[in-house]
Amino acid sequence: MKIYLQMILLFSLLSLGSCKDWLDLQPEGQATSDELFTTGDGYRSVLAGIYQAMASKNLYGVELQFGIVDCMSRQYTWNWNYNEQGPDMYKIAREFDYYNSSLRPTIDNIWKDGFNVVANANNLIQNLDGASPDLFAGGEPERRMILGEAYACRALMHFDLLRLFAPAPVHDEGEQRVPYVEDYPNIQPNGIGVKSFLEKVIRDLKTARSLTIQFDTTALGMSLSASGNARFYGTLESNMEGHQNENTVDGFYMGRGYRLSYYATSALLARVYQYAGMQEEAFRLADSVLNFKATGMAGVSYDMFSKDEFGDFQVDDYEQKKNLKAVSNLIFAVYNEEAYNDYSLGRFFQKRADGMNKGSWLMLDLDNQKIFQKTDGASDESEMDIRSKYLLFKPEDNSIWGNYKISAKWYCSDNLTIRKANVQILPVIRATEMRYIMAEYYARKQQFEQAYQILNQIRQNRATWAEFPVEGQEWGEWKTMEDLPVAQDYETFQKDLIRDAQREWISEGQLFYLYKRLGAKVYFKEDEIRELNKSEYMLPVPDNQSM
């Protein structure tokens, strides 16, 4: 069987263009895999197609981003909407009615599109294994890079399908629901158990790290990942050793933040280790990710993933807010320059009512979830935490009363340049998660001082600043969000961890997985705050599993 990959085959762009040119390849005719795998540029195109497929609406474009996965975490409410029905499918997902005819096709498409990514990755892996390094402009290091990324894409997609369609490891009873597909073609693979599945994910990610390390730890490779601006905006740090002007770098190598590089794969492996209950391994790898440094000239050192730079969006005018995805803190994201149009973002994150149409607003359930209150209920931190003060907005509609707001991470500015730069980035892994992994590890070891030191550092970096007179100075700056008191029991710590994650992961598709892994209690109504049961946290496998 031949897989048909729709690609534009204008390879002359690849050596001269930016990362945008490479990632924005659009369909133009059809080429069989046999034709694509005759040149190095063909391999590049197949890899680009895999990343594009991951950005589809049913995957990290919408549904595994701010869509049904976040509805399943019950982040949103439709109590604000008294006159219209709103987006039925999302309200149905919030109530876990997975067999409803309005929702089931989307669930089936998540499965289908996810395994389509896997099939393309397998096809690429099988062809790369026997490919000559002479085919590639970058020789053997480029072949290894593409092969490593293909393994990582396969692992990531499998892992998230497992997190959606299989039991959490803490509730695993040996059910064989999800297959791990390693061959192309494989039309009707059989499901395997969660433990065996996770072992395969870990094996593939280890393989990916061993293959991508060769390029990503070179002077050029570190330069391309040294900062958020380098990873996502293509602006290289001028003090890096071996620095090249970004206009002279082959576009294929740019945009490492949109690729499963050695660094991103390491972070992903830390996430998988934690999900598998391998806390020691998760801790060590998360710590290494936060300590990755790029070495520059004259001793200049760049902290690649441990900086939190939020100044670009701490302005009151939402139309002028930049860097809404906080790229300094972002390790890996998928990319779609046409996200605004492709995903109808103006409908979900509409700024104002348009006549009789209120849009399909994804309003956050702030009052019931209480995410900007401290867990002891002692204080509300909405005005003290930048994730509320600067990253939430209320759409303009005089009929909406109450504390109903929308994530400003997806705010669609009227300024086309600002809007594209903000919404084309679709987050998958943040450095904050590495800190959560380390904090949880310490708490499980009863080392609560270290655990809270990490949590409070996250909070301090996200606190607003207020100006007050200081003796001897005209003005001084004081942080307004107090440190959390150090608890001495794991249950209290877990509540504090979840509360911060509820703020950090608004409309980013990660909160549901945290609830599922920890068996956390979720708000349903005032007298019903409980764990999700298996029928709620596990999507139904499609009746037809042919691939």
FENPEMO-V888563 format. One record per residue. RES is the residue in one letter. PSI is psi as a letter, one per 20 degrees, with the letter a starting at -180 (* if undefined). Layout:
res->{RES,RES}
psi->{PSI,PSI}
This chain:
res->{M,K,I,Y,L,Q,M,I,L,L,F,S,L,L,S,L,G,S,C,K,D,W,L,D,L,Q,P,E,G,Q,A,T,S,D,E,L,F,T,T,G,D,G,Y,R,S,V,L,A,G,I,Y,Q,A,M,A,S,K,N,L,Y,G,V,E,L,Q,F,G,I,V,D,C,M,S,R,Q,Y,T,W,N,W,N,Y,N,E,Q,G,P,D,M,Y,K,I,A,R,E,F,D,Y,Y,N,S,S,L,R,P,T,I,D,N,I,W,K,D,G,F,N,V,V,A,N,A,N,N,L,I,Q,N,L,D,G,A,S,P,D,L,F,A,G,G,E,P,E,R,R,M,I,L,G,E,A,Y,A,C,R,A,L,M,H,F,D,L,L,R,L,F,A,P,A,P,V,H,D,E,G,E,Q,R,V,P,Y,V,E,D,Y,P,N,I,Q,P,N,G,I,G,V,K,S,F,L,E,K,V,I,R,D,L,K,T,A,R,S,L,T,I,Q,F,D,T,T,A,L,G,M,S,L,S,A,S,G,N,A,R,F,Y,G,T,L,E,S,N,M,E,G,H,Q,N,E,N,T,V,D,G,F,Y,M,G,R,G,Y,R,L,S,Y,Y,A,T,S,A,L,L,A,R,V,Y,Q,Y,A,G,M,Q,E,E,A,F,R,L,A,D,S,V,L,N,F,K,A,T,G,M,A,G,V,S,Y,D,M,F,S,K,D,E,F,G,D,F,Q,V,D,D,Y,E,Q,K,K,N,L,K,A,V,S,N,L,I,F,A,V,Y,N,E,E,A,Y,N,D,Y,S,L,G,R,F,F,Q,K,R,A,D,G,M,N,K,G,S,W,L,M,L,D,L,D,N,Q,K,I,F,Q,K,T,D,G,A,S,D,E,S,E,M,D,I,R,S,K,Y,L,L,F,K,P,E,D,N,S,I,W,G,N,Y,K,I,S,A,K,W,Y,C,S,D,N,L,T,I,R,K,A,N,V,Q,I,L,P,V,I,R,A,T,E,M,R,Y,I,M,A,E,Y,Y,A,R,K,Q,Q,F,E,Q,A,Y,Q,I,L,N,Q,I,R,Q,N,R,A,T,W,A,E,F,P,V,E,G,Q,E,W,G,E,W,K,T,M,E,D,L,P,V,A,Q,D,Y,E,T,F,Q,K,D,L,I,R,D,A,Q,R,E,W,I,S,E,G,Q,L,F,Y,L,Y,K,R,L,G,A,K,V,Y,F,K,E,D,E,I,R,E,L,N,K,S,E,Y,M,L,P,V,P,D,N,Q,S,M}
psi->{q,p,p,o,o,o,q,p,l,m,i,h,h,h,i,i,r,r,h,g,g,g,i,j,p,q,p,n,a,q,p,r,h,g,g,h,k,i,q,h,h,g,g,g,h,g,g,g,h,g,h,g,h,h,j,r,h,i,c,i,g,f,h,j,e,j,c,h,h,h,h,h,j,k,h,q,q,j,h,h,o,i,i,r,h,a,n,g,h,h,h,g,h,h,j,k,m,i,j,p,i,h,h,g,h,g,g,h,h,g,g,g,h,g,i,g,g,g,g,h,g,g,g,g,g,h,h,h,h,j,q,p,h,i,h,p,h,j,b,h,h,g,g,h,g,g,g,g,h,g,g,h,g,g,g,g,g,g,g,h,h,g,h,g,i,r,q,q,h,i,j,p,k,j,q,n,h,p,q,o,p,i,q,p,q,o,h,m,r,q,q,r,q,g,g,h,g,h,h,h,g,g,g,h,h,g,g,g,g,h,h,i,h,g,g,i,j,r,g,g,g,h,h,i,j,h,r,h,h,g,h,h,i,k,o,q,p,h,j,p,p,k,p,q,p,h,i,i,p,p,h,h,i,r,l,h,h,j,q,m,r,g,g,h,h,g,g,h,h,g,g,g,g,g,h,i,j,m,g,g,g,g,g,g,h,g,g,h,g,i,j,p,q,p,p,a,q,k,j,p,p,p,o,h,j,j,q,o,o,j,h,h,j,l,q,h,o,h,h,j,p,r,l,i,j,m,h,h,i,p,g,p,q,r,p,o,h,k,h,g,g,h,j,l,h,h,g,h,k,p,h,q,p,n,c,i,o,i,a,l,p,n,p,q,m,g,g,h,h,k,i,j,q,q,h,i,j,h,q,p,k,h,i,i,p,h,i,g,h,i,j,q,q,p,q,o,o,i,i,o,q,a,m,o,r,q,p,i,h,k,p,n,q,h,o,g,g,g,g,g,h,g,i,i,p,n,q,g,p,q,h,h,h,h,g,g,g,g,g,h,g,g,h,h,j,k,m,h,g,h,g,h,g,g,g,h,g,g,g,h,i,j,q,r,p,q,p,q,q,p,p,i,q,g,q,r,p,p,q,i,o,q,q,p,q,o,r,j,q,h,g,g,g,h,g,h,g,h,g,h,h,h,g,h,k,p,k,j,j,i,h,g,h,g,g,g,g,i,l,q,p,q,p,g,r,h,j,n,o,r,q,p,r,h,i,h,j,o,q,p,p,q,h,o,j,q,*}
